[in-house]
Structure formats: structure tokens, C-alpha cells
Amino acid sequence: MEILLNRYVILVIDLMFTALALFLAYFVRSEFHWPFRNDHFFYSSWPFFITIQPLIFYLMGTHRLIITRITFEDSVRLLSAIALGTLLLFVVVYSAHGFSYPRSIFILFPLILSSEVISLRYFGRYFYERRKRARRSLKPASSVLDAKRILIIGAGHSGIQLVRALLHHPSYKLVGFVDDDPGLAGKQLFGLSILGKVHEAAEMVAQYKVDEVLFAIPSADGSFVRQTLKDLRPLKVPVRILPRMLDSLDIKNPTTQLRSVKLEDLLRRSPVDLDLTQIKSLLAGKRILITGAAGSIGSEVCRQILHFHPEKLVLVDMAESPLYEIDRELSEYGTETQIHACLADITHQANLQHLFEVHQPEVVFHAAAYKHVPMLEHHPFIGILNNLAGGKNVADLACQYKCEKVVLISTDKAVNPTNLMGMTKRALEHYFRFKGQDSSTHFSIVRFGNVLGSQGSLIPTFERQLRKGGPLTVTHPEITRFFMTIPEATQLVLQAGAMGQGGEIFVLDMGESVRIYDLARDFIELSGFEVDNDIAIQITGLRPGEKLFEELFAQGEKEVSTQHPKIRRALGDQLPTQIEFLFSQTIQLALQTDRHAFQKLIEMVPEATWSPNQDVMSLAQQA
């Protein structure tokens, strides 16, 4: 009831301000004389002003704005309401009085009214904050002494929003900012000093006895975050960070978004710039089918696609529980897109054909694959059937049903492969390019390295090992990998798919490769432990088929730039002869667990350096 009363009080005050603004406008126009010259205009137009302008305020909801929390966006809303009201008043008043009505009123009135209503709200906010500050000063000395002393890294937009949320919080005492903007040096924000630059944060922590550091630069890249943490580590001060995605920031209370620093924060790069118009032309209003839709990459592809409002999204996967979860998640978005979760094995051609027949997809993203190198080394025939037969079914049906575009999600392990998984992905790259040669369907391939947080990948493995007390296992002290976050990878997959005209192999810019041993050290230290003293790192030796380092371009491929700075093309690689025959032969032999399947696979991928292990060979039947 109190909230409703306050809203109506604001409406009444705004009505009074409207009447006062009209009076002052005439007063100024009459050179501060009373009564006004031609005051009949004032009295005859007065009912229009006090009716129309307050009505616009009401319709635009300005009375719902919280005075004690007025923001720049609220000010814009108020000014918009006044501008609209003035425009309507101009039309109504001139319709009633003609052009003899003084035009200067329609300049003076909105200026005066704007200053009144905005000043009221900012004064309300000022006195509210002053009152809270006074209340805080009256708290017992013990509670003030117990408050955490906070240093904020970053005095930009996010840092300011954070300060607004924390400034009057009894549990925190803000000591100031550090920021690298030279224009802020020596200045104050909200009464808090800019104490120095970010590289001086450790010095400020020691000098001001800081209990916790809040990192409020969401746009900072991983190397900047890493160096800052390295500087602070000797002081053992807790550090929390705001997330990279600014659109996830809760402006009303950004403290809810603060979290501990994660390994991916040390690897993050500059945000991806997307040509949204180009991606929209690929996805908006289209029927789209995604294989492997319940996996780490496939599910994120689904989430990203949904933002572009396709007509239909067909989720295909053979993993029942994860498929159920992603279907339920996407259905809760409240989108008009039709979402169909289809439990299916893509190696069963008839089942997959039924889905193509029913849903008539226009765009296909093929993300389904077995990806774990050690697992496929022990089960190579299953790997061939899933990755090759499943991929072949997708490509063949896409051509048969005249899909517009097909995008294959590939891997850097397909480059000069040393394991069966990489060989199957390389062979599938060849097959997709072959299918696109004489088809109206455009086939494109997107190749990239490891993604952070995918099922069974590095971070979940480290987390599991840490929960058990260690050790963290690394196969070789010098092993390196390329890394990218799942959202970044999937956004670039969509961009590359939109760019593709058929036959391209797009390669995502993965940045610099990272030593896994260094990541293990970082992970231990971020978790609050010391390497060796608390948690050990154990070197286990390279696994069968595992490379010491990955590559993004194969022998004979030429690196070519594209219109997007983070997407390149691989050109110049020739398709193996008889690729279609070899592909079918490999699948047929794998169905019979015939070791000659490996020979056919090597014929398709002659650059591979792989051979099946003895256990597999002993189980394989002779043709």
C-alpha cells in the first residue's frame, strides 16, 4: 500500500511541476512581469497542459521509477516523456488557438519541466544516500571494525556499478580503486580515491590492509588477469571477479555476479565481434537440425541459434538424459521456435531419414562424434562406424533433401593425425568436401582445438582429481594445447557457417597454445593450495595416439585470411582419389570388425602416423 501511495504522490508532484513549469514559461516570456501579456492564452491552454503531460507521465510509467535509485536510463525515460508530451501539446494547442499562440512556450516549458522533475529525483537520491551514510556512522564500533576492507580493480562502468551496490553495505568498507586510465589518476569516484594503477594493486593491499580484492574489469583478457593474480598471490588476499559476459551482469545488484577466479578467466580473450546480419540470414525463420545436440558443443550451438529465432530446431542425439535436459532448458526460454528433441542414432540411416522427411531441415550442424582419443584407440571399429557412417548419413541425406547448408564441426586432431579419432574426422572432412562438389547444398567445415569445460575435458578432470586430494595428472611436462571457451567457439561456428559458400575448411583462431603443466599449477593455486606442498602434479606419460602439440593446418594446406579476424581458411589440399568408394569400403569392413578397415582409412588419410594396438588387432577378424 505504501508503494502505491508513493507512486500516486509522485504523479501529483509531477502534475504540480507541470502547472509550475507552464507558469514559469509565461513568466520568463513576459520578462518577469505579472500579469502576463496575452494571459488569455495561459488560462485557455492551462487545462491541456495539466491533463496531457501528466497522462504521458502515467502511460510511460515514470511514477514507477524509484527516486532513491534514479539512473541515467531513468533520466532518459523522463526526458522522452516530456518530449512526447510537448509534441502532443503543440498539436492540440495549435489546433485550438492557431499560430497566434506564443511558440516560445514550447521551448521554455519542456526545459523548465525537465529541470524540475529530474532535480527532484536526484535530490531524493542524494538525501537517501546521505541518510544511509549517517545511519552507518551510528553503528557500533565493533561492527564497523569487522567490515571487510575492499579494493576494487577497475573504475569503469562495472566498477562504478559495484561501488553503488557496496557503498552503504555494513559488511564492507571500500578503500578505493586501482585503474590504468591516466585520466582518472588522483581523482575520486563516490568519495573513493583512485589509489594507483593496476600493477600497484599488491602495494595498495599491503598499505591499506585490504581483506578482499574485487576484479571489476569484465573485458580484461586472460594475460592481464593472470599477471594481476600473480602480483597478488604472495599476499594471500582473496580475489573475486565479475564475469566476462556483461549482459549477464545484474545491474541492480552486481555483487550477486561476483565469483572466485576460474581457470577460464586466465585464458579468456577479447570478445568475439559477430556479423549478426549475416548470421541472421542463415538462421532466422529456418528449419535447423543439429546432431550431437546434447553434447557440450552441440547444446551451446542450440542455445546460440535460438537467439536468431529459427522456425524450428530439431535436436538429434542418442544420449537420452542429456537430450532431455537440453530440451527442457530450451523450452523454458519462452521462444516461438518449435523445438523437437529426437532420440536417434545417426548411424541408423532409416531413422535419420525419417527425421529429414518429417522436419525438412534447411540448415544442418553436424556436431555428433565420438571424441575421446584413448577410448577410440581401444574401440576403433565403433569409432569408425559412429564418426564415418554417422557423418556419411548426415551428408547424404542433406543432399537428398536439398538442404541449403551443412556445417561440419571438426577438430585440430584431424590435422596430421596420430590417432584414430583424428583420422576419422579428417576422412569426414574429405567426404563433406566431396559431397559439396556436385550438389546445390553448401558444405562447410569448421576446425578448432580444445574447448574449456566440455564433458571429460581438462577442467572437469582437474576438479575431480582435486576433490580427491590429488595428484593432478599431466601426460608430459611440455605438452601444449589450444583452448577456447565453448560460447566463443560456437559463436564463431555460426559466423563461419554463415560465411560459407561451399567446400571451405574454416579454421578458428585459437590464439597461443598453452602448456598443460602451467594450467595445472594455475588450477591448484586458484583453488587456494600450494603446488607440491598441498597438491602434487604427476607426469603419467603420453597416451596412445596423443600428440605433444596440436596443429591447425595440415601439410599442403595454405592459411588464408577471411573477412573475420578470428576465422581463417585452409586452402590447397587435394581430395584423395576414389574418396566415396574408400569411405563406403571402410564402413563395410568396420561392420565386420575387419582390420582391413584400417588400411582403407589410411588410404584416405595417408599423412596419418597411426597403427592399431595389438589388442585390437588380435580381436579383428581376417577378411
VMD Tcl script that draws the C-alpha trace (Angstrom):
set ca {
  {0.00 0.00 0.00}
  {2.88 2.34 0.86}
  {4.48 1.72 -2.55}
  {1.21 2.53 -4.35}
  {0.76 5.67 -2.25}
  {4.27 6.82 -3.09}
  {3.61 6.31 -6.78}
  {0.47 8.44 -6.66}
  {2.30 11.09 -4.65}
  {4.91 11.24 -7.42}
  {2.13 11.64 -10.01}
  {0.61 14.51 -8.04}
  {4.01 16.18 -7.65}
  {4.67 15.84 -11.40}
  {1.25 17.38 -12.11}
  {2.12 20.32 -9.85}
  {5.50 20.65 -11.57}
  {3.70 20.72 -14.94}
  {1.50 23.61 -13.82}
  {4.50 25.41 -12.32}
  {6.54 24.89 -15.50}
  {3.79 26.45 -17.62}
  {3.53 29.41 -15.23}
  {7.31 29.94 -15.22}
  {7.46 29.64 -19.02}
  {4.94 32.51 -19.35}
  {6.71 34.43 -16.59}
  {10.05 34.23 -18.42}
  {8.43 35.06 -21.77}
  {6.79 38.16 -20.21}
  {10.21 39.30 -18.97}
  {9.25 38.51 -15.36}
  {6.11 40.67 -15.34}
  {2.76 39.79 -13.83}
  {0.04 39.66 -15.10}
  {1.21 38.16 -18.38}
  {0.77 39.82 -21.74}
  {-1.95 37.97 -23.64}
  {-2.66 35.99 -20.50}
  {-5.86 34.60 -22.03}
  {-3.60 32.12 -23.85}
  {-2.24 30.98 -20.49}
  {-5.67 30.36 -18.95}
  {-7.16 28.71 -22.05}
  {-4.23 26.34 -22.61}
  {-3.65 25.54 -18.94}
  {-6.19 22.62 -18.86}
  {-4.46 20.99 -21.86}
  {-1.05 21.13 -20.18}
  {-2.09 19.73 -16.79}
  {-4.05 16.94 -18.48}
  {-1.88 15.75 -21.37}
  {1.60 15.91 -19.81}
  {0.71 14.05 -16.56}
  {-1.16 11.48 -18.68}
  {2.01 10.86 -20.71}
  {3.99 10.53 -17.47}
  {1.49 7.91 -16.30}
  {1.44 5.95 -19.57}
  {5.26 5.85 -19.71}
  {5.43 4.70 -16.10}
  {7.69 7.46 -14.81}
  {5.85 7.37 -11.49}
  {7.15 3.82 -11.00}
  {10.78 4.94 -11.07}
  {12.37 4.67 -7.63}
  {13.53 8.15 -6.66}
  {16.29 6.88 -4.39}
  {17.73 4.76 -7.21}
  {17.50 7.18 -10.15}
  {19.84 6.25 -13.03}
  {20.88 7.77 -16.34}
  {18.44 5.44 -18.11}
  {15.63 6.73 -15.86}
  {16.55 10.31 -16.78}
  {16.33 9.45 -20.47}
  {12.89 7.96 -19.86}
  {11.71 11.15 -18.15}
  {13.06 13.33 -20.95}
  {11.36 11.12 -23.53}
  {8.04 11.50 -21.71}
  {8.43 15.29 -21.65}
  {9.40 15.41 -25.32}
  {6.38 13.31 -26.31}
  {4.06 15.37 -24.11}
  {5.36 18.64 -25.58}
  {4.85 17.33 -29.12}
  {1.25 16.35 -28.39}
  {0.59 19.65 -26.65}
  {1.97 21.52 -29.66}
  {-0.52 19.73 -31.94}
  {-3.51 20.14 -29.60}
  {-2.87 23.76 -28.59}
  {-2.23 24.96 -32.13}
  {-5.34 23.15 -33.30}
  {-7.32 25.09 -30.69}
  {-5.63 28.51 -30.90}
  {-3.95 28.65 -34.27}
  {-0.49 30.06 -34.90}
  {-1.07 33.14 -32.78}
  {-0.18 31.07 -29.70}
  {3.34 32.00 -28.47}
  {5.80 29.42 -29.86}
  {8.45 30.18 -27.24}
  {6.29 28.41 -24.65}
  {7.06 25.08 -26.33}
  {10.76 25.70 -25.82}
  {10.63 27.09 -22.29}
  {8.05 24.63 -20.92}
  {9.99 21.36 -21.55}
  {13.27 22.91 -20.37}
  {11.77 24.05 -17.08}
  {9.77 20.86 -16.52}
  {12.83 18.68 -17.22}
  {14.92 20.52 -14.67}
  {12.13 20.21 -12.09}
  {11.33 16.50 -12.35}
  {14.94 15.34 -12.75}
  {16.23 17.59 -9.96}
  {13.57 16.24 -7.61}
  {14.66 12.67 -8.21}
  {18.39 13.30 -7.92}
  {17.90 15.32 -4.73}
  {15.82 12.42 -3.40}
  {18.63 10.00 -4.19}
  {21.22 12.33 -2.63}
  {19.35 12.69 0.67}
  {18.57 8.97 0.78}
  {22.25 8.05 0.41}
  {23.26 10.72 2.91}
  {20.77 9.35 5.41}
  {22.11 5.80 4.94}
  {25.64 7.05 5.42}
  {24.60 8.76 8.65}
  {22.91 5.58 9.89}
  {26.03 3.59 9.15}
  {28.16 6.03 11.13}
  {25.91 5.41 14.15}
  {26.50 1.64 14.10}
  {28.52 0.17 16.99}
  {32.26 0.48 16.56}
  {32.68 -3.30 16.63}
  {30.52 -3.78 13.51}
  {32.47 -1.09 11.66}
  {35.76 -2.69 12.65}
  {34.50 -6.09 11.47}
  {33.67 -4.78 7.99}
  {35.81 -6.20 5.19}
  {38.23 -3.74 3.64}
  {37.72 -3.89 -0.12}
  {39.94 -2.76 -3.00}
  {38.29 -2.59 -6.42}
  {40.32 -3.18 -9.57}
  {38.72 -1.17 -12.35}
  {36.95 2.19 -12.12}
  {34.94 1.78 -15.32}
  {31.23 1.10 -15.70}
  {31.31 -2.26 -13.91}
  {33.42 -0.91 -11.05}
  {31.03 2.01 -10.57}
  {28.00 -0.31 -10.51}
  {29.78 -2.44 -7.94}
  {30.54 0.56 -5.73}
  {26.91 1.68 -5.84}
  {25.86 -1.71 -4.53}
  {28.53 -1.89 -1.82}
  {28.96 1.72 -0.70}
  {26.45 1.54 2.14}
  {26.74 -2.16 2.88}
  {27.60 -2.59 6.57}
  {29.80 -5.62 5.90}
  {32.17 -3.79 3.55}
  {34.45 -0.80 3.81}
  {35.67 0.37 0.41}
  {39.21 1.72 0.50}
  {39.45 2.81 -3.15}
  {40.17 1.84 -6.75}
  {43.16 0.98 -8.87}
  {42.82 1.67 -12.60}
  {45.15 2.15 -15.57}
  {43.18 5.03 -17.12}
  {45.57 8.04 -16.92}
  {42.58 10.38 -16.96}
  {41.48 9.03 -13.57}
  {44.83 9.34 -11.79}
  {44.48 11.18 -8.48}
  {40.72 11.65 -8.84}
  {37.80 10.39 -6.79}
  {34.60 8.48 -7.52}
  {31.86 8.38 -4.88}
  {34.37 9.82 -2.46}
  {36.80 6.95 -3.11}
  {40.28 7.73 -4.42}
  {41.94 6.21 -7.46}
  {44.92 4.95 -5.49}
  {47.14 3.91 -8.38}
  {47.50 1.67 -11.40}
  {46.56 -2.00 -11.52}
  {50.16 -3.20 -11.27}
  {50.31 -1.35 -7.93}
  {47.38 -3.36 -6.51}
  {49.60 -5.53 -4.30}
  {51.22 -2.44 -2.82}
  {47.79 -0.95 -2.06}
  {46.60 -4.20 -0.49}
  {49.53 -4.12 1.93}
  {49.33 -0.37 2.60}
  {45.58 -0.23 3.28}
  {45.32 -3.67 4.94}
  {42.82 -4.89 2.33}
  {40.83 -8.04 3.20}
  {39.47 -8.77 -0.29}
  {40.06 -7.62 -3.88}
  {37.20 -7.33 -6.37}
  {38.25 -7.52 -10.03}
  {35.72 -5.39 -11.94}
  {37.11 -5.32 -15.49}
  {35.00 -7.91 -17.36}
  {36.65 -7.02 -20.67}
  {40.20 -7.77 -19.45}
  {41.99 -10.53 -21.35}
  {43.45 -13.62 -19.73}
  {47.07 -12.43 -19.63}
  {46.03 -9.30 -17.72}
  {44.04 -11.35 -15.19}
  {46.92 -13.82 -14.83}
  {49.52 -11.10 -14.17}
  {47.28 -9.35 -11.64}
  {46.74 -12.58 -9.71}
  {50.45 -13.33 -9.85}
  {51.18 -9.93 -8.25}
  {48.61 -10.52 -5.51}
  {49.41 -14.18 -4.79}
  {52.18 -13.59 -2.18}
  {49.72 -11.58 -0.07}
  {47.19 -14.45 0.01}
  {44.31 -11.99 -0.30}
  {41.02 -13.41 -1.64}
  {40.11 -12.22 -5.14}
  {36.66 -12.31 -6.70}
  {35.87 -11.38 -10.29}
  {32.94 -10.19 -12.39}
  {32.09 -12.46 -15.35}
  {33.22 -11.74 -18.90}
  {29.69 -11.50 -20.35}
  {28.44 -8.01 -19.50}
  {24.88 -8.92 -20.47}
  {24.83 -11.35 -17.54}
  {25.54 -8.52 -15.07}
  {22.69 -7.82 -12.66}
  {22.80 -4.02 -12.64}
  {20.59 -3.75 -9.56}
  {22.96 -5.89 -7.53}
  {26.19 -6.80 -9.35}
  {27.54 -8.39 -6.16}
  {25.41 -11.44 -6.99}
  {27.60 -11.98 -10.07}
  {30.92 -11.91 -8.21}
  {32.65 -15.29 -8.11}
  {36.04 -16.84 -7.50}
  {38.54 -16.68 -10.33}
  {38.35 -19.73 -12.59}
  {40.87 -21.26 -14.95}
  {38.97 -19.96 -17.98}
  {39.44 -16.40 -16.70}
  {43.18 -16.84 -17.27}
  {42.58 -17.94 -20.88}
  {39.90 -15.50 -21.98}
  {40.49 -13.26 -24.96}
  {38.93 -10.16 -26.44}
  {35.17 -10.58 -27.05}
  {34.05 -12.02 -30.38}
  {32.66 -9.49 -32.85}
  {29.94 -11.07 -34.97}
  {28.24 -10.04 -38.19}
  {24.78 -10.58 -36.75}
  {23.05 -9.66 -40.00}
  {24.94 -12.38 -41.85}
  {24.20 -14.98 -39.17}
  {20.55 -13.94 -39.08}
  {20.27 -14.55 -42.83}
  {21.49 -18.12 -42.21}
  {19.25 -18.93 -39.24}
  {16.23 -16.63 -38.87}
  {12.96 -18.32 -39.78}
  {14.77 -21.51 -40.90}
  {14.30 -25.18 -40.04}
  {17.56 -26.27 -38.42}
  {18.77 -29.73 -37.42}
  {21.67 -30.26 -35.01}
  {23.26 -33.67 -34.48}
  {25.01 -34.23 -31.17}
  {22.64 -31.62 -29.75}
  {23.04 -32.87 -26.17}
  {26.83 -32.61 -26.15}
  {28.93 -29.73 -24.87}
  {29.34 -28.08 -28.28}
  {26.01 -29.14 -29.77}
  {23.96 -27.88 -26.83}
  {25.68 -24.48 -26.92}
  {25.09 -24.31 -30.68}
  {21.39 -24.81 -29.90}
  {21.41 -22.02 -27.31}
  {23.15 -19.59 -29.63}
  {20.91 -20.41 -32.60}
  {17.78 -19.82 -30.55}
  {18.71 -16.11 -30.25}
  {18.18 -15.78 -34.02}
  {14.56 -17.04 -33.93}
  {14.56 -20.03 -36.29}
  {11.24 -21.54 -37.25}
  {12.19 -24.99 -35.98}
  {15.06 -26.52 -34.02}
  {15.49 -30.29 -34.33}
  {17.76 -31.72 -31.61}
  {19.21 -35.12 -32.52}
  {21.17 -37.22 -30.02}
  {21.35 -40.79 -28.74}
  {22.09 -39.80 -25.12}
  {18.66 -39.80 -23.51}
  {19.22 -37.90 -20.26}
  {21.35 -35.03 -21.67}
  {18.90 -34.68 -24.58}
  {16.02 -34.42 -22.12}
  {17.90 -31.75 -20.16}
  {18.72 -29.52 -23.15}
  {15.17 -29.90 -24.47}
  {13.75 -28.82 -21.12}
  {16.21 -25.92 -20.85}
  {15.45 -24.55 -24.32}
  {11.71 -24.98 -23.84}
  {11.85 -22.76 -20.75}
  {13.13 -19.82 -22.82}
  {9.59 -18.99 -23.89}
  {10.53 -18.81 -27.56}
  {8.15 -19.18 -30.50}
  {10.63 -21.55 -32.16}
  {9.35 -25.12 -32.45}
  {11.75 -27.37 -30.53}
  {11.81 -31.10 -31.28}
  {14.05 -33.41 -29.25}
  {14.67 -36.57 -31.29}
  {16.28 -39.59 -29.67}
  {18.11 -41.18 -32.59}
  {21.33 -42.90 -33.61}
  {22.73 -41.21 -36.71}
  {24.41 -44.45 -37.79}
  {20.90 -45.86 -38.44}
  {20.23 -44.41 -41.86}
  {16.50 -45.21 -41.89}
  {15.86 -43.48 -38.55}
  {17.77 -40.39 -39.62}
  {15.99 -40.31 -42.97}
  {12.66 -40.31 -41.15}
  {13.73 -37.15 -39.29}
  {14.75 -35.44 -42.53}
  {11.45 -36.46 -44.12}
  {9.33 -35.17 -41.24}
  {11.19 -31.94 -40.44}
  {12.64 -30.97 -43.86}
  {15.67 -29.14 -42.42}
  {17.17 -26.26 -44.38}
  {20.38 -25.95 -42.34}
  {22.28 -28.77 -40.61}
  {25.01 -28.55 -37.97}
  {26.81 -31.88 -37.58}
  {28.35 -31.93 -34.09}
  {27.85 -35.62 -33.27}
  {31.08 -37.59 -32.86}
  {32.99 -39.82 -30.51}
  {35.88 -37.60 -29.43}
  {37.89 -39.21 -26.63}
  {41.19 -40.37 -28.09}
  {42.04 -43.18 -25.59}
  {38.54 -44.65 -25.82}
  {38.61 -44.89 -29.61}
  {42.11 -46.36 -29.56}
  {40.60 -49.34 -27.73}
  {37.34 -49.38 -29.74}
  {38.38 -48.34 -33.25}
  {35.61 -50.10 -35.16}
  {32.93 -48.39 -33.07}
  {34.73 -45.08 -33.65}
  {34.75 -45.65 -37.42}
  {31.07 -46.55 -37.51}
  {29.92 -43.63 -35.39}
  {32.12 -40.93 -36.87}
  {32.23 -42.10 -40.51}
  {28.91 -43.90 -41.02}
  {27.01 -41.31 -38.99}
  {28.65 -38.43 -40.83}
  {28.03 -40.08 -44.21}
  {24.34 -40.50 -43.43}
  {24.05 -36.82 -42.49}
  {25.83 -35.64 -45.64}
  {23.94 -37.98 -48.00}
  {20.53 -37.09 -46.58}
  {21.32 -33.36 -46.64}
  {21.94 -33.67 -50.38}
  {18.90 -35.88 -50.92}
  {16.59 -33.42 -49.14}
  {18.26 -30.39 -50.72}
  {19.34 -28.63 -47.53}
  {20.76 -25.16 -48.09}
  {23.82 -25.52 -45.86}
  {25.60 -28.17 -43.83}
  {28.29 -27.28 -41.29}
  {30.65 -29.98 -40.02}
  {32.24 -29.28 -36.64}
  {35.75 -30.73 -36.88}
  {38.85 -30.71 -34.67}
  {42.54 -29.85 -34.76}
  {43.18 -33.56 -34.14}
  {42.24 -34.06 -37.81}
  {45.50 -32.30 -38.79}
  {48.36 -34.77 -39.40}
  {46.53 -37.25 -37.15}
  {48.31 -39.65 -34.82}
  {45.16 -41.34 -33.51}
  {42.05 -42.99 -34.89}
  {39.72 -40.24 -33.74}
  {41.68 -37.63 -35.69}
  {41.79 -39.90 -38.75}
  {38.01 -40.33 -38.78}
  {37.50 -36.57 -38.52}
  {39.99 -35.92 -41.34}
  {38.30 -38.53 -43.55}
  {34.93 -36.92 -42.80}
  {36.31 -33.52 -43.81}
  {37.26 -35.07 -47.17}
  {33.81 -36.63 -47.59}
  {31.91 -33.43 -46.84}
  {34.02 -31.50 -49.35}
  {33.43 -34.25 -51.91}
  {29.63 -34.16 -51.40}
  {29.60 -30.42 -51.95}
  {31.30 -30.60 -55.35}
  {28.23 -31.58 -57.39}
  {25.42 -30.56 -55.08}
  {23.26 -27.50 -54.57}
  {23.84 -28.00 -50.84}
  {26.73 -25.92 -49.50}
  {29.03 -27.94 -47.24}
  {31.40 -26.09 -44.90}
  {33.82 -27.37 -42.27}
  {34.84 -25.55 -39.08}
  {38.01 -26.79 -37.40}
  {39.16 -25.76 -33.92}
  {41.01 -27.03 -30.86}
  {40.01 -27.85 -27.30}
  {37.14 -26.11 -25.56}
  {37.09 -25.38 -21.85}
  {34.59 -27.22 -19.70}
  {33.40 -29.81 -22.21}
  {32.45 -33.24 -20.92}
  {35.53 -35.21 -19.89}
  {37.91 -32.38 -20.76}
  {40.71 -30.76 -18.79}
  {38.88 -28.66 -16.18}
  {36.32 -31.30 -15.09}
  {39.19 -33.80 -14.82}
  {41.27 -31.44 -12.67}
  {38.24 -30.69 -10.49}
  {37.60 -34.38 -9.88}
  {41.26 -35.05 -9.05}
  {41.40 -32.05 -6.71}
  {38.32 -33.23 -4.79}
  {40.17 -36.49 -4.14}
  {43.18 -34.63 -2.80}
  {45.30 -35.00 -5.94}
  {47.53 -35.55 -7.66}
  {46.64 -33.65 -10.83}
  {47.82 -35.74 -13.77}
  {49.58 -34.35 -16.84}
  {50.82 -36.70 -19.53}
  {54.01 -34.76 -20.39}
  {55.67 -31.65 -18.87}
  {55.87 -29.96 -22.30}
  {52.52 -30.97 -23.77}
  {50.57 -27.97 -25.12}
  {47.05 -27.42 -26.39}
  {44.93 -24.68 -27.94}
  {41.95 -23.61 -25.84}
  {38.77 -21.66 -26.41}
  {35.60 -21.20 -24.37}
  {32.51 -23.06 -25.57}
  {30.45 -19.86 -26.20}
  {33.28 -18.28 -28.22}
  {33.75 -21.43 -30.30}
  {30.06 -21.82 -31.06}
  {29.61 -18.15 -31.96}
  {32.45 -18.44 -34.46}
  {30.96 -21.70 -35.79}
  {27.76 -19.81 -36.60}
  {29.74 -16.97 -38.17}
  {31.78 -19.37 -40.31}
  {28.65 -21.25 -41.31}
  {27.06 -18.00 -42.45}
  {30.19 -17.08 -44.43}
  {30.47 -20.45 -46.19}
  {29.64 -20.76 -49.87}
  {30.58 -24.44 -50.15}
  {33.73 -26.52 -49.85}
  {35.59 -24.33 -47.35}
  {37.57 -25.51 -44.37}
  {37.37 -22.69 -41.83}
  {39.93 -22.67 -39.02}
  {39.21 -20.72 -35.85}
  {41.95 -18.53 -34.41}
  {42.76 -20.27 -31.14}
  {45.40 -17.79 -30.01}
  {48.61 -19.09 -28.46}
  {48.91 -22.72 -27.38}
  {49.09 -23.23 -23.61}
  {51.29 -25.62 -21.62}
  {49.06 -28.04 -19.70}
  {51.55 -28.19 -16.82}
  {51.18 -24.42 -16.35}
  {47.39 -24.76 -16.33}
  {47.64 -27.44 -13.65}
  {49.75 -25.12 -11.47}
  {47.28 -22.26 -12.03}
  {44.36 -24.51 -11.15}
  {45.94 -25.61 -7.88}
  {46.80 -22.05 -6.86}
  {43.35 -20.70 -7.82}
  {41.86 -23.38 -5.58}
  {43.82 -21.99 -2.62}
  {46.50 -24.68 -2.45}
  {50.24 -24.75 -2.99}
  {51.81 -26.91 -5.68}
  {53.66 -29.92 -4.21}
  {53.11 -28.82 -0.59}
  {49.35 -29.42 -0.80}
  {48.61 -30.91 -4.21}
  {51.15 -32.64 -6.45}
  {51.32 -32.72 -10.24}
  {52.07 -36.19 -11.58}
  {53.54 -36.85 -15.04}
  {51.94 -40.02 -16.43}
  {53.41 -40.26 -19.95}
  {51.79 -39.70 -23.32}
  {48.79 -41.93 -24.02}
  {48.44 -43.97 -27.22}
  {47.72 -41.64 -30.13}
  {48.34 -38.47 -28.10}
  {50.37 -35.63 -29.63}
  {52.81 -33.44 -27.77}
  {51.35 -30.42 -29.56}
  {48.41 -29.84 -31.89}
  {48.33 -28.13 -35.28}
  {45.55 -26.25 -37.04}
  {46.71 -26.58 -40.67}
  {47.64 -29.83 -42.43}
  {50.54 -30.42 -44.78}
  {49.77 -28.88 -48.16}
  {47.17 -26.51 -46.73}
  {47.66 -22.78 -47.14}
  {46.46 -20.36 -44.46}
  {44.24 -17.61 -45.91}
  {42.53 -14.78 -44.04}
  {38.79 -14.11 -44.27}
  {36.53 -11.14 -43.59}
  {36.54 -12.10 -39.89}
  {39.78 -11.62 -37.91}
  {39.25 -14.81 -35.87}
  {38.35 -17.08 -38.78}
  {40.84 -18.30 -41.38}
  {40.61 -20.69 -44.31}
  {42.70 -23.73 -45.19}
  {43.30 -23.93 -48.97}
  {45.21 -26.14 -51.37}
  {44.60 -29.63 -50.03}
  {43.59 -32.18 -52.71}
  {40.93 -34.79 -52.08}
  {42.06 -38.43 -52.15}
  {41.06 -40.32 -55.30}
  {38.04 -42.63 -55.03}
  {37.06 -41.00 -51.74}
  {33.44 -42.16 -51.97}
  {34.44 -45.78 -52.65}
  {37.07 -45.81 -49.90}
  {34.63 -44.26 -47.44}
  {31.98 -46.91 -48.06}
  {34.56 -49.71 -48.03}
  {35.93 -48.57 -44.66}
  {32.45 -48.58 -43.13}
  {31.56 -52.01 -44.53}
  {34.80 -53.52 -43.26}
  {34.32 -51.93 -39.83}
  {30.87 -53.52 -39.62}
  {32.62 -56.87 -39.99}
  {35.38 -55.89 -37.49}
  {37.81 -56.48 -40.33}
  {41.26 -54.98 -39.78}
  {41.43 -54.06 -43.47}
  {39.17 -51.16 -42.48}
  {42.28 -49.55 -41.03}
  {44.12 -49.87 -44.34}
  {41.28 -48.18 -46.21}
  {41.20 -45.42 -43.61}
  {44.93 -44.85 -44.04}
  {44.42 -44.63 -47.82}
  {42.00 -41.74 -47.20}
  {44.35 -40.10 -44.69}
  {47.86 -41.01 -45.91}
  {49.55 -38.34 -43.79}
  {48.43 -40.11 -40.59}
  {51.02 -41.74 -38.35}
  {48.89 -44.31 -36.57}
  {48.61 -48.04 -36.22}
  {46.13 -50.08 -34.18}
  {47.34 -51.58 -30.93}
  {47.95 -55.30 -30.64}
  {44.85 -55.98 -28.54}
  {42.64 -54.59 -31.28}
  {44.46 -56.50 -34.00}
  {44.11 -59.77 -32.13}
  {40.34 -59.29 -31.92}
  {39.90 -58.22 -35.52}
  {38.77 -60.88 -37.94}
  {40.52 -61.64 -41.22}
  {38.53 -60.79 -44.34}
}
mol new
graphics top color blue
foreach p $ca { graphics top sphere $p radius 0.5 }
foreach p [lrange $ca 0 end-1] q [lrange $ca 1 end] { graphics top cylinder $p $q radius 0.2 }
display resetview
